[in-house]
Amino acid sequence: MSLAEQQDWTLQAQCRGMEDALFPDGKDQKRARQLCSGCPVQAVCLAEALDNRIEWGVWGGMTERERRRLLKEREEITSWREVLCAD
């Protein structure tokens, strides 16, 4: 993925313009995760959150709790973008 594509992935996101929906209270997380289903940049979004240790919101279809667990289970991974977005 080129630098321009890396910077512009948010423009392709299904949730573009609906950022508030991605930072829900616990009971609304399922609805937020549904926004990610089928998104063309879901993997890039998730990699962004994992690589940057973003603690809040739903990113790439995963809640903050799910991302924390994944990071703990796979501590050896240094670049989630390389793992999730390999062409």
PyMOL Python script that loads the backbone (N, CA, C, O; Angstrom):
from pymol import cmd

cmd.read_pdbstr("""\
ATOM      1  N   MET A   1       0.852  -1.176   0.000  1.00  0.00           N
ATOM      2  CA  MET A   1       0.000   0.000   0.000  1.00  0.00           C
ATOM      3  C   MET A   1       0.897   1.238   0.000  1.00  0.00           C
ATOM      4  O   MET A   1       1.814   1.347   0.813  1.00  0.00           O
ATOM      5  N   SER A   2       0.629   2.159  -0.907  1.00  0.00           N
ATOM      6  CA  SER A   2       1.434   3.369  -1.012  1.00  0.00           C
ATOM      7  C   SER A   2       1.148   4.305   0.159  1.00  0.00           C
ATOM      8  O   SER A   2       0.158   4.145   0.872  1.00  0.00           O
ATOM      9  N   LEU A   3       2.030   5.283   0.343  1.00  0.00           N
ATOM     10  CA  LEU A   3       1.849   6.249   1.417  1.00  0.00           C
ATOM     11  C   LEU A   3       0.538   7.006   1.250  1.00  0.00           C
ATOM     12  O   LEU A   3      -0.171   7.243   2.228  1.00  0.00           O
ATOM     13  N   ALA A   4       0.213   7.386   0.024  1.00  0.00           N
ATOM     14  CA  ALA A   4      -1.043   8.104  -0.230  1.00  0.00           C
ATOM     15  C   ALA A   4      -2.245   7.247   0.147  1.00  0.00           C
ATOM     16  O   ALA A   4      -3.204   7.742   0.740  1.00  0.00           O
ATOM     17  N   GLU A   5      -2.193   5.963  -0.197  1.00  0.00           N
ATOM     18  CA  GLU A   5      -3.295   5.057   0.156  1.00  0.00           C
ATOM     19  C   GLU A   5      -3.398   4.892   1.662  1.00  0.00           C
ATOM     20  O   GLU A   5      -4.499   4.819   2.208  1.00  0.00           O
ATOM     21  N   GLN A   6      -2.254   4.834   2.336  1.00  0.00           N
ATOM     22  CA  GLN A   6      -2.261   4.704   3.785  1.00  0.00           C
ATOM     23  C   GLN A   6      -2.900   5.921   4.436  1.00  0.00           C
ATOM     24  O   GLN A   6      -3.613   5.792   5.431  1.00  0.00           O
ATOM     25  N   GLN A   7      -2.651   7.089   3.886  1.00  0.00           N
ATOM     26  CA  GLN A   7      -3.189   8.315   4.452  1.00  0.00           C
ATOM     27  C   GLN A   7      -4.660   8.515   4.103  1.00  0.00           C
ATOM     28  O   GLN A   7      -5.389   9.159   4.858  1.00  0.00           O
ATOM     29  N   ASP A   8      -5.104   7.978   2.981  1.00  0.00           N
ATOM     30  CA  ASP A   8      -6.462   8.219   2.510  1.00  0.00           C
ATOM     31  C   ASP A   8      -7.434   7.069   2.769  1.00  0.00           C
ATOM     32  O   ASP A   8      -8.563   7.108   2.279  1.00  0.00           O
ATOM     33  N   TRP A   9      -7.032   6.062   3.515  1.00  0.00           N
ATOM     34  CA  TRP A   9      -7.918   4.918   3.720  1.00  0.00           C
ATOM     35  C   TRP A   9      -9.220   5.335   4.394  1.00  0.00           C
ATOM     36  O   TRP A   9     -10.261   4.723   4.156  1.00  0.00           O
ATOM     37  N   THR A  10      -9.174   6.362   5.227  1.00  0.00           N
ATOM     38  CA  THR A  10     -10.387   6.783   5.929  1.00  0.00           C
ATOM     39  C   THR A  10     -11.451   7.308   4.971  1.00  0.00           C
ATOM     40  O   THR A  10     -12.640   7.276   5.289  1.00  0.00           O
ATOM     41  N   LEU A  11     -11.036   7.789   3.805  1.00  0.00           N
ATOM     42  CA  LEU A  11     -11.999   8.287   2.826  1.00  0.00           C
ATOM     43  C   LEU A  11     -12.823   7.163   2.214  1.00  0.00           C
ATOM     44  O   LEU A  11     -13.905   7.403   1.680  1.00  0.00           O
ATOM     45  N   GLN A  12     -12.311   5.933   2.289  1.00  0.00           N
ATOM     46  CA  GLN A  12     -13.006   4.773   1.733  1.00  0.00           C
ATOM     47  C   GLN A  12     -13.835   4.023   2.783  1.00  0.00           C
ATOM     48  O   GLN A  12     -14.551   3.079   2.449  1.00  0.00           O
ATOM     49  N   ALA A  13     -13.740   4.434   4.025  1.00  0.00           N
ATOM     50  CA  ALA A  13     -14.412   3.721   5.114  1.00  0.00           C
ATOM     51  C   ALA A  13     -15.929   3.897   5.056  1.00  0.00           C
ATOM     52  O   ALA A  13     -16.426   4.991   4.789  1.00  0.00           O
ATOM     53  N   GLN A  14     -16.645   2.826   5.305  1.00  0.00           N
ATOM     54  CA  GLN A  14     -18.115   2.879   5.342  1.00  0.00           C
ATOM     55  C   GLN A  14     -18.617   3.811   6.442  1.00  0.00           C
ATOM     56  O   GLN A  14     -19.716   4.356   6.339  1.00  0.00           O
ATOM     57  N   CYS A  15     -17.830   3.995   7.478  1.00  0.00           N
ATOM     58  CA  CYS A  15     -18.243   4.815   8.619  1.00  0.00           C
ATOM     59  C   CYS A  15     -17.858   6.283   8.456  1.00  0.00           C
ATOM     60  O   CYS A  15     -18.087   7.084   9.362  1.00  0.00           O
ATOM     61  N   ARG A  16     -17.284   6.641   7.326  1.00  0.00           N
ATOM     62  CA  ARG A  16     -16.845   8.025   7.122  1.00  0.00           C
ATOM     63  C   ARG A  16     -17.993   8.983   7.403  1.00  0.00           C
ATOM     64  O   ARG A  16     -19.087   8.845   6.856  1.00  0.00           O
ATOM     65  N   GLY A  17     -17.727   9.942   8.254  1.00  0.00           N
ATOM     66  CA  GLY A  17     -18.740  10.917   8.624  1.00  0.00           C
ATOM     67  C   GLY A  17     -19.634  10.475   9.769  1.00  0.00           C
ATOM     68  O   GLY A  17     -20.500  11.233  10.205  1.00  0.00           O
ATOM     69  N   MET A  18     -19.436   9.262  10.260  1.00  0.00           N
ATOM     70  CA  MET A  18     -20.262   8.746  11.357  1.00  0.00           C
ATOM     71  C   MET A  18     -19.386   8.393  12.558  1.00  0.00           C
ATOM     72  O   MET A  18     -19.668   7.422  13.261  1.00  0.00           O
ATOM     73  N   GLU A  19     -18.342   9.156  12.798  1.00  0.00           N
ATOM     74  CA  GLU A  19     -17.372   8.838  13.833  1.00  0.00           C
ATOM     75  C   GLU A  19     -18.001   8.637  15.208  1.00  0.00           C
ATOM     76  O   GLU A  19     -17.558   7.771  15.962  1.00  0.00           O
ATOM     77  N   ASP A  20     -19.020   9.414  15.545  1.00  0.00           N
ATOM     78  CA  ASP A  20     -19.660   9.270  16.859  1.00  0.00           C
ATOM     79  C   ASP A  20     -20.238   7.877  17.063  1.00  0.00           C
ATOM     80  O   ASP A  20     -20.278   7.387  18.191  1.00  0.00           O
ATOM     81  N   ALA A  21     -20.680   7.238  15.998  1.00  0.00           N
ATOM     82  CA  ALA A  21     -21.266   5.897  16.099  1.00  0.00           C
ATOM     83  C   ALA A  21     -20.222   4.853  16.469  1.00  0.00           C
ATOM     84  O   ALA A  21     -20.575   3.762  16.916  1.00  0.00           O
ATOM     85  N   LEU A  22     -18.948   5.167  16.290  1.00  0.00           N
ATOM     86  CA  LEU A  22     -17.885   4.198  16.543  1.00  0.00           C
ATOM     87  C   LEU A  22     -17.291   4.302  17.940  1.00  0.00           C
ATOM     88  O   LEU A  22     -16.340   3.593  18.269  1.00  0.00           O
ATOM     89  N   PHE A  23     -17.843   5.174  18.750  1.00  0.00           N
ATOM     90  CA  PHE A  23     -17.396   5.318  20.132  1.00  0.00           C
ATOM     91  C   PHE A  23     -18.600   5.176  21.063  1.00  0.00           C
ATOM     92  O   PHE A  23     -18.922   6.087  21.825  1.00  0.00           O
ATOM     93  N   PRO A  24     -19.259   4.014  20.986  1.00  0.00           N
ATOM     94  CA  PRO A  24     -20.514   3.800  21.710  1.00  0.00           C
ATOM     95  C   PRO A  24     -20.305   3.361  23.152  1.00  0.00           C
ATOM     96  O   PRO A  24     -19.212   2.970  23.561  1.00  0.00           O
ATOM     97  N   ASP A  25     -21.402   3.443  23.909  1.00  0.00           N
ATOM     98  CA  ASP A  25     -21.446   2.803  25.217  1.00  0.00           C
ATOM     99  C   ASP A  25     -21.464   1.306  24.969  1.00  0.00           C
ATOM    100  O   ASP A  25     -21.757   0.861  23.859  1.00  0.00           O
ATOM    101  N   GLY A  26     -21.156   0.532  25.986  1.00  0.00           N
ATOM    102  CA  GLY A  26     -21.060  -0.916  25.853  1.00  0.00           C
ATOM    103  C   GLY A  26     -22.224  -1.570  25.149  1.00  0.00           C
ATOM    104  O   GLY A  26     -22.021  -2.440  24.303  1.00  0.00           O
ATOM    105  N   LYS A  27     -23.440  -1.171  25.477  1.00  0.00           N
ATOM    106  CA  LYS A  27     -24.617  -1.831  24.911  1.00  0.00           C
ATOM    107  C   LYS A  27     -24.789  -1.562  23.414  1.00  0.00           C
ATOM    108  O   LYS A  27     -25.481  -2.319  22.733  1.00  0.00           O
ATOM    109  N   ASP A  28     -24.186  -0.525  22.905  1.00  0.00           N
ATOM    110  CA  ASP A  28     -24.326  -0.184  21.491  1.00  0.00           C
ATOM    111  C   ASP A  28     -23.136  -0.630  20.641  1.00  0.00           C
ATOM    112  O   ASP A  28     -23.068  -0.310  19.454  1.00  0.00           O
ATOM    113  N   GLN A  29     -22.204  -1.364  21.238  1.00  0.00           N
ATOM    114  CA  GLN A  29     -21.020  -1.783  20.489  1.00  0.00           C
ATOM    115  C   GLN A  29     -21.362  -2.721  19.341  1.00  0.00           C
ATOM    116  O   GLN A  29     -20.711  -2.681  18.297  1.00  0.00           O
ATOM    117  N   LYS A  30     -22.363  -3.554  19.516  1.00  0.00           N
ATOM    118  CA  LYS A  30     -22.737  -4.486  18.448  1.00  0.00           C
ATOM    119  C   LYS A  30     -23.152  -3.718  17.196  1.00  0.00           C
ATOM    120  O   LYS A  30     -22.765  -4.082  16.086  1.00  0.00           O
ATOM    121  N   ARG A  31     -23.921  -2.680  17.369  1.00  0.00           N
ATOM    122  CA  ARG A  31     -24.358  -1.863  16.237  1.00  0.00           C
ATOM    123  C   ARG A  31     -23.154  -1.214  15.553  1.00  0.00           C
ATOM    124  O   ARG A  31     -23.080  -1.162  14.325  1.00  0.00           O
ATOM    125  N   ALA A  32     -22.229  -0.729  16.346  1.00  0.00           N
ATOM    126  CA  ALA A  32     -21.031  -0.105  15.783  1.00  0.00           C
ATOM    127  C   ALA A  32     -20.210  -1.121  14.996  1.00  0.00           C
ATOM    128  O   ALA A  32     -19.689  -0.806  13.926  1.00  0.00           O
ATOM    129  N   ARG A  33     -20.096  -2.331  15.517  1.00  0.00           N
ATOM    130  CA  ARG A  33     -19.334  -3.375  14.828  1.00  0.00           C
ATOM    131  C   ARG A  33     -19.981  -3.742  13.497  1.00  0.00           C
ATOM    132  O   ARG A  33     -19.283  -4.105  12.550  1.00  0.00           O
ATOM    133  N   GLN A  34     -21.300  -3.651  13.416  1.00  0.00           N
ATOM    134  CA  GLN A  34     -21.999  -3.970  12.174  1.00  0.00           C
ATOM    135  C   GLN A  34     -21.638  -2.990  11.067  1.00  0.00           C
ATOM    136  O   GLN A  34     -21.660  -3.350   9.890  1.00  0.00           O
ATOM    137  N   LEU A  35     -21.305  -1.755  11.431  1.00  0.00           N
ATOM    138  CA  LEU A  35     -20.878  -0.777  10.427  1.00  0.00           C
ATOM    139  C   LEU A  35     -19.610  -1.246   9.710  1.00  0.00           C
ATOM    140  O   LEU A  35     -19.391  -0.924   8.542  1.00  0.00           O
ATOM    141  N   CYS A  36     -18.791  -2.002  10.414  1.00  0.00           N
ATOM    142  CA  CYS A  36     -17.515  -2.465   9.854  1.00  0.00           C
ATOM    143  C   CYS A  36     -17.680  -3.648   8.903  1.00  0.00           C
ATOM    144  O   CYS A  36     -16.815  -3.900   8.064  1.00  0.00           O
ATOM    145  N   SER A  37     -18.760  -4.353   9.032  1.00  0.00           N
ATOM    146  CA  SER A  37     -18.966  -5.550   8.227  1.00  0.00           C
ATOM    147  C   SER A  37     -19.000  -5.195   6.745  1.00  0.00           C
ATOM    148  O   SER A  37     -19.824  -4.393   6.307  1.00  0.00           O
ATOM    149  N   GLY A  38     -18.111  -5.790   5.994  1.00  0.00           N
ATOM    150  CA  GLY A  38     -18.061  -5.546   4.557  1.00  0.00           C
ATOM    151  C   GLY A  38     -17.350  -4.272   4.143  1.00  0.00           C
ATOM    152  O   GLY A  38     -17.321  -3.940   2.958  1.00  0.00           O
ATOM    153  N   CYS A  39     -16.780  -3.559   5.089  1.00  0.00           N
ATOM    154  CA  CYS A  39     -16.072  -2.320   4.764  1.00  0.00           C
ATOM    155  C   CYS A  39     -14.803  -2.646   3.975  1.00  0.00           C
ATOM    156  O   CYS A  39     -14.065  -3.555   4.354  1.00  0.00           O
ATOM    157  N   PRO A  40     -14.537  -1.923   2.889  1.00  0.00           N
ATOM    158  CA  PRO A  40     -13.366  -2.229   2.065  1.00  0.00           C
ATOM    159  C   PRO A  40     -12.030  -1.958   2.757  1.00  0.00           C
ATOM    160  O   PRO A  40     -10.997  -2.453   2.305  1.00  0.00           O
ATOM    161  N   VAL A  41     -12.031  -1.197   3.823  1.00  0.00           N
ATOM    162  CA  VAL A  41     -10.778  -0.887   4.526  1.00  0.00           C
ATOM    163  C   VAL A  41     -10.780  -1.408   5.962  1.00  0.00           C
ATOM    164  O   VAL A  41     -10.060  -0.890   6.815  1.00  0.00           O
ATOM    165  N   GLN A  42     -11.577  -2.419   6.220  1.00  0.00           N
ATOM    166  CA  GLN A  42     -11.684  -2.958   7.579  1.00  0.00           C
ATOM    167  C   GLN A  42     -10.328  -3.414   8.121  1.00  0.00           C
ATOM    168  O   GLN A  42      -9.993  -3.114   9.267  1.00  0.00           O
ATOM    169  N   ALA A  43      -9.549  -4.128   7.321  1.00  0.00           N
ATOM    170  CA  ALA A  43      -8.248  -4.628   7.779  1.00  0.00           C
ATOM    171  C   ALA A  43      -7.276  -3.485   8.060  1.00  0.00           C
ATOM    172  O   ALA A  43      -6.542  -3.523   9.047  1.00  0.00           O
ATOM    173  N   VAL A  44      -7.268  -2.476   7.204  1.00  0.00           N
ATOM    174  CA  VAL A  44      -6.383  -1.324   7.396  1.00  0.00           C
ATOM    175  C   VAL A  44      -6.769  -0.575   8.664  1.00  0.00           C
ATOM    176  O   VAL A  44      -5.905  -0.141   9.426  1.00  0.00           O
ATOM    177  N   CYS A  45      -8.052  -0.428   8.882  1.00  0.00           N
ATOM    178  CA  CYS A  45      -8.568   0.252  10.070  1.00  0.00           C
ATOM    179  C   CYS A  45      -8.139  -0.483  11.340  1.00  0.00           C
ATOM    180  O   CYS A  45      -7.659   0.132  12.293  1.00  0.00           O
ATOM    181  N   LEU A  46      -8.316  -1.792  11.338  1.00  0.00           N
ATOM    182  CA  LEU A  46      -7.925  -2.586  12.498  1.00  0.00           C
ATOM    183  C   LEU A  46      -6.419  -2.499  12.726  1.00  0.00           C
ATOM    184  O   LEU A  46      -5.972  -2.352  13.864  1.00  0.00           O
ATOM    185  N   ALA A  47      -5.639  -2.589  11.658  1.00  0.00           N
ATOM    186  CA  ALA A  47      -4.186  -2.481  11.780  1.00  0.00           C
ATOM    187  C   ALA A  47      -3.781  -1.130  12.358  1.00  0.00           C
ATOM    188  O   ALA A  47      -2.868  -1.054  13.180  1.00  0.00           O
ATOM    189  N   GLU A  48      -4.447  -0.079  11.937  1.00  0.00           N
ATOM    190  CA  GLU A  48      -4.173   1.271  12.453  1.00  0.00           C
ATOM    191  C   GLU A  48      -4.371   1.314  13.966  1.00  0.00           C
ATOM    192  O   GLU A  48      -3.536   1.847  14.696  1.00  0.00           O
ATOM    193  N   ALA A  49      -5.470   0.755  14.421  1.00  0.00           N
ATOM    194  CA  ALA A  49      -5.769   0.756  15.856  1.00  0.00           C
ATOM    195  C   ALA A  49      -4.775  -0.096  16.636  1.00  0.00           C
ATOM    196  O   ALA A  49      -4.327   0.301  17.712  1.00  0.00           O
ATOM    197  N   LEU A  50      -4.430  -1.255  16.103  1.00  0.00           N
ATOM    198  CA  LEU A  50      -3.502  -2.147  16.801  1.00  0.00           C
ATOM    199  C   LEU A  50      -2.082  -1.587  16.810  1.00  0.00           C
ATOM    200  O   LEU A  50      -1.417  -1.609  17.846  1.00  0.00           O
ATOM    201  N   ASP A  51      -1.614  -1.089  15.679  1.00  0.00           N
ATOM    202  CA  ASP A  51      -0.251  -0.550  15.605  1.00  0.00           C
ATOM    203  C   ASP A  51      -0.073   0.689  16.473  1.00  0.00           C
ATOM    204  O   ASP A  51       1.015   0.930  16.996  1.00  0.00           O
ATOM    205  N   ASN A  52      -1.123   1.465  16.627  1.00  0.00           N
ATOM    206  CA  ASN A  52      -1.040   2.710  17.391  1.00  0.00           C
ATOM    207  C   ASN A  52      -1.623   2.597  18.793  1.00  0.00           C
ATOM    208  O   ASN A  52      -1.741   3.587  19.514  1.00  0.00           O
ATOM    209  N   ARG A  53      -1.984   1.376  19.164  1.00  0.00           N
ATOM    210  CA  ARG A  53      -2.517   1.096  20.509  1.00  0.00           C
ATOM    211  C   ARG A  53      -3.669   2.041  20.871  1.00  0.00           C
ATOM    212  O   ARG A  53      -3.721   2.587  21.973  1.00  0.00           O
ATOM    213  N   ILE A  54      -4.581   2.219  19.925  1.00  0.00           N
ATOM    214  CA  ILE A  54      -5.749   3.067  20.157  1.00  0.00           C
ATOM    215  C   ILE A  54      -6.672   2.351  21.132  1.00  0.00           C
ATOM    216  O   ILE A  54      -7.078   1.213  20.892  1.00  0.00           O
ATOM    217  N   GLU A  55      -6.995   3.010  22.215  1.00  0.00           N
ATOM    218  CA  GLU A  55      -7.710   2.362  23.311  1.00  0.00           C
ATOM    219  C   GLU A  55      -9.223   2.489  23.249  1.00  0.00           C
ATOM    220  O   GLU A  55      -9.921   1.714  23.902  1.00  0.00           O
ATOM    221  N   TRP A  56      -9.744   3.420  22.501  1.00  0.00           N
ATOM    222  CA  TRP A  56     -11.183   3.682  22.552  1.00  0.00           C
ATOM    223  C   TRP A  56     -11.862   3.404  21.228  1.00  0.00           C
ATOM    224  O   TRP A  56     -11.266   3.559  20.162  1.00  0.00           O
ATOM    225  N   GLY A  57     -13.110   2.995  21.306  1.00  0.00           N
ATOM    226  CA  GLY A  57     -13.940   2.845  20.121  1.00  0.00           C
ATOM    227  C   GLY A  57     -13.825   1.508  19.421  1.00  0.00           C
ATOM    228  O   GLY A  57     -13.024   0.648  19.786  1.00  0.00           O
ATOM    229  N   VAL A  58     -14.650   1.368  18.410  1.00  0.00           N
ATOM    230  CA  VAL A  58     -14.645   0.183  17.554  1.00  0.00           C
ATOM    231  C   VAL A  58     -13.824   0.525  16.318  1.00  0.00           C
ATOM    232  O   VAL A  58     -14.095   1.509  15.629  1.00  0.00           O
ATOM    233  N   TRP A  59     -12.828  -0.295  16.052  1.00  0.00           N
ATOM    234  CA  TRP A  59     -11.948  -0.106  14.897  1.00  0.00           C
ATOM    235  C   TRP A  59     -11.840  -1.437  14.176  1.00  0.00           C
ATOM    236  O   TRP A  59     -11.546  -2.454  14.804  1.00  0.00           O
ATOM    237  N   GLY A  60     -12.069  -1.450  12.892  1.00  0.00           N
ATOM    238  CA  GLY A  60     -11.933  -2.679  12.119  1.00  0.00           C
ATOM    239  C   GLY A  60     -12.813  -3.809  12.625  1.00  0.00           C
ATOM    240  O   GLY A  60     -12.482  -4.983  12.459  1.00  0.00           O
ATOM    241  N   GLY A  61     -13.917  -3.459  13.234  1.00  0.00           N
ATOM    242  CA  GLY A  61     -14.857  -4.464  13.721  1.00  0.00           C
ATOM    243  C   GLY A  61     -14.547  -5.026  15.091  1.00  0.00           C
ATOM    244  O   GLY A  61     -15.230  -5.940  15.553  1.00  0.00           O
ATOM    245  N   MET A  62     -13.527  -4.497  15.752  1.00  0.00           N
ATOM    246  CA  MET A  62     -13.161  -4.998  17.074  1.00  0.00           C
ATOM    247  C   MET A  62     -13.314  -3.915  18.133  1.00  0.00           C
ATOM    248  O   MET A  62     -12.996  -2.747  17.907  1.00  0.00           O
ATOM    249  N   THR A  63     -13.805  -4.329  19.286  1.00  0.00           N
ATOM    250  CA  THR A  63     -13.925  -3.414  20.420  1.00  0.00           C
ATOM    251  C   THR A  63     -12.565  -3.240  21.081  1.00  0.00           C
ATOM    252  O   THR A  63     -11.618  -3.973  20.794  1.00  0.00           O
ATOM    253  N   GLU A  64     -12.488  -2.259  21.970  1.00  0.00           N
ATOM    254  CA  GLU A  64     -11.221  -2.042  22.677  1.00  0.00           C
ATOM    255  C   GLU A  64     -10.815  -3.271  23.495  1.00  0.00           C
ATOM    256  O   GLU A  64      -9.630  -3.596  23.571  1.00  0.00           O
ATOM    257  N   ARG A  65     -11.763  -3.940  24.091  1.00  0.00           N
ATOM    258  CA  ARG A  65     -11.462  -5.148  24.876  1.00  0.00           C
ATOM    259  C   ARG A  65     -10.900  -6.253  23.974  1.00  0.00           C
ATOM    260  O   ARG A  65      -9.929  -6.919  24.332  1.00  0.00           O
ATOM    261  N   GLU A  66     -11.508  -6.438  22.822  1.00  0.00           N
ATOM    262  CA  GLU A  66     -11.028  -7.467  21.886  1.00  0.00           C
ATOM    263  C   GLU A  66      -9.625  -7.151  21.382  1.00  0.00           C
ATOM    264  O   GLU A  66      -8.793  -8.047  21.244  1.00  0.00           O
ATOM    265  N   ARG A  67      -9.366  -5.872  21.108  1.00  0.00           N
ATOM    266  CA  ARG A  67      -8.037  -5.482  20.640  1.00  0.00           C
ATOM    267  C   ARG A  67      -6.985  -5.675  21.728  1.00  0.00           C
ATOM    268  O   ARG A  67      -5.883  -6.145  21.446  1.00  0.00           O
ATOM    269  N   ARG A  68      -7.315  -5.318  22.964  1.00  0.00           N
ATOM    270  CA  ARG A  68      -6.368  -5.523  24.066  1.00  0.00           C
ATOM    271  C   ARG A  68      -6.007  -6.997  24.210  1.00  0.00           C
ATOM    272  O   ARG A  68      -4.841  -7.349  24.385  1.00  0.00           O
ATOM    273  N   ARG A  69      -7.021  -7.847  24.133  1.00  0.00           N
ATOM    274  CA  ARG A  69      -6.780  -9.287  24.253  1.00  0.00           C
ATOM    275  C   ARG A  69      -5.884  -9.779  23.111  1.00  0.00           C
ATOM    276  O   ARG A  69      -4.951 -10.547  23.345  1.00  0.00           O
ATOM    277  N   LEU A  70      -6.159  -9.347  21.895  1.00  0.00           N
ATOM    278  CA  LEU A  70      -5.360  -9.753  20.744  1.00  0.00           C
ATOM    279  C   LEU A  70      -3.910  -9.282  20.884  1.00  0.00           C
ATOM    280  O   LEU A  70      -2.980 -10.039  20.606  1.00  0.00           O
ATOM    281  N   LEU A  71      -3.725  -8.054  21.308  1.00  0.00           N
ATOM    282  CA  LEU A  71      -2.373  -7.530  21.492  1.00  0.00           C
ATOM    283  C   LEU A  71      -1.609  -8.329  22.544  1.00  0.00           C
ATOM    284  O   LEU A  71      -0.415  -8.589  22.392  1.00  0.00           O
ATOM    285  N   LYS A  72      -2.292  -8.709  23.589  1.00  0.00           N
ATOM    286  CA  LYS A  72      -1.653  -9.494  24.647  1.00  0.00           C
ATOM    287  C   LYS A  72      -1.303 -10.899  24.155  1.00  0.00           C
ATOM    288  O   LYS A  72      -0.237 -11.428  24.468  1.00  0.00           O
ATOM    289  N   GLU A  73      -2.207 -11.492  23.387  1.00  0.00           N
ATOM    290  CA  GLU A  73      -1.982 -12.847  22.874  1.00  0.00           C
ATOM    291  C   GLU A  73      -0.892 -12.903  21.808  1.00  0.00           C
ATOM    292  O   GLU A  73      -0.215 -13.920  21.661  1.00  0.00           O
ATOM    293  N   ARG A  74      -0.725 -11.820  21.074  1.00  0.00           N
ATOM    294  CA  ARG A  74       0.217 -11.807  19.938  1.00  0.00           C
ATOM    295  C   ARG A  74       1.262 -10.697  20.108  1.00  0.00           C
ATOM    296  O   ARG A  74       1.477  -9.892  19.202  1.00  0.00           O
ATOM    297  N   GLU A  75       1.898 -10.668  21.260  1.00  0.00           N
ATOM    298  CA  GLU A  75       2.890  -9.637  21.569  1.00  0.00           C
ATOM    299  C   GLU A  75       4.059  -9.608  20.591  1.00  0.00           C
ATOM    300  O   GLU A  75       4.724  -8.582  20.443  1.00  0.00           O
ATOM    301  N   GLU A  76       4.310 -10.732  19.923  1.00  0.00           N
ATOM    302  CA  GLU A  76       5.456 -10.816  19.017  1.00  0.00           C
ATOM    303  C   GLU A  76       5.259 -10.023  17.727  1.00  0.00           C
ATOM    304  O   GLU A  76       6.230  -9.756  17.018  1.00  0.00           O
ATOM    305  N   ILE A  77       4.044  -9.648  17.417  1.00  0.00           N
ATOM    306  CA  ILE A  77       3.778  -8.921  16.170  1.00  0.00           C
ATOM    307  C   ILE A  77       4.161  -7.455  16.344  1.00  0.00           C
ATOM    308  O   ILE A  77       3.676  -6.776  17.249  1.00  0.00           O
ATOM    309  N   THR A  78       5.036  -6.981  15.467  1.00  0.00           N
ATOM    310  CA  THR A  78       5.495  -5.593  15.545  1.00  0.00           C
ATOM    311  C   THR A  78       4.805  -4.689  14.533  1.00  0.00           C
ATOM    312  O   THR A  78       4.801  -3.468  14.693  1.00  0.00           O
ATOM    313  N   SER A  79       4.222  -5.279  13.492  1.00  0.00           N
ATOM    314  CA  SER A  79       3.495  -4.489  12.493  1.00  0.00           C
ATOM    315  C   SER A  79       2.218  -5.221  12.103  1.00  0.00           C
ATOM    316  O   SER A  79       2.246  -6.180  11.333  1.00  0.00           O
ATOM    317  N   TRP A  80       1.122  -4.761  12.637  1.00  0.00           N
ATOM    318  CA  TRP A  80      -0.166  -5.361  12.292  1.00  0.00           C
ATOM    319  C   TRP A  80      -0.536  -5.050  10.852  1.00  0.00           C
ATOM    320  O   TRP A  80      -1.229  -5.839  10.208  1.00  0.00           O
ATOM    321  N   ARG A  81      -0.087  -3.918  10.342  1.00  0.00           N
ATOM    322  CA  ARG A  81      -0.371  -3.572   8.943  1.00  0.00           C
ATOM    323  C   ARG A  81       0.246  -4.613   8.011  1.00  0.00           C
ATOM    324  O   ARG A  81      -0.378  -5.019   7.031  1.00  0.00           O
ATOM    325  N   GLU A  82       1.465  -5.043   8.317  1.00  0.00           N
ATOM    326  CA  GLU A  82       2.104  -6.070   7.492  1.00  0.00           C
ATOM    327  C   GLU A  82       1.351  -7.394   7.574  1.00  0.00           C
ATOM    328  O   GLU A  82       1.237  -8.107   6.577  1.00  0.00           O
ATOM    329  N   VAL A  83       0.848  -7.718   8.739  1.00  0.00           N
ATOM    330  CA  VAL A  83       0.139  -8.989   8.934  1.00  0.00           C
ATOM    331  C   VAL A  83      -1.244  -8.962   8.291  1.00  0.00           C
ATOM    332  O   VAL A  83      -1.620  -9.894   7.580  1.00  0.00           O
ATOM    333  N   LEU A  84      -1.992  -7.905   8.538  1.00  0.00           N
ATOM    334  CA  LEU A  84      -3.388  -7.847   8.102  1.00  0.00           C
ATOM    335  C   LEU A  84      -3.583  -7.332   6.680  1.00  0.00           C
ATOM    336  O   LEU A  84      -4.602  -7.619   6.052  1.00  0.00           O
ATOM    337  N   CYS A  85      -2.627  -6.584   6.174  1.00  0.00           N
ATOM    338  CA  CYS A  85      -2.823  -5.926   4.877  1.00  0.00           C
ATOM    339  C   CYS A  85      -1.829  -6.389   3.828  1.00  0.00           C
ATOM    340  O   CYS A  85      -1.625  -5.707   2.824  1.00  0.00           O
ATOM    341  N   ALA A  86      -1.217  -7.522   4.043  1.00  0.00           N
ATOM    342  CA  ALA A  86      -0.249  -8.041   3.069  1.00  0.00           C
ATOM    343  C   ALA A  86      -0.961  -8.344   1.759  1.00  0.00           C
ATOM    344  O   ALA A  86      -2.014  -8.981   1.743  1.00  0.00           O
ATOM    345  N   ASP A  87      -0.383  -7.885   0.680  1.00  0.00           N
ATOM    346  CA  ASP A  87      -0.980  -8.108  -0.653  1.00  0.00           C
ATOM    347  C   ASP A  87      -0.573  -9.419  -1.222  1.00  0.00           C
ATOM    348  O   ASP A  87      -0.982  -9.764  -2.330  1.00  0.00           O
TER     349      ASP A  87
END
""", "prot")
cmd.dss("prot")
cmd.show_as("cartoon", "prot")
cmd.util.cbc("prot")
cmd.orient("prot")
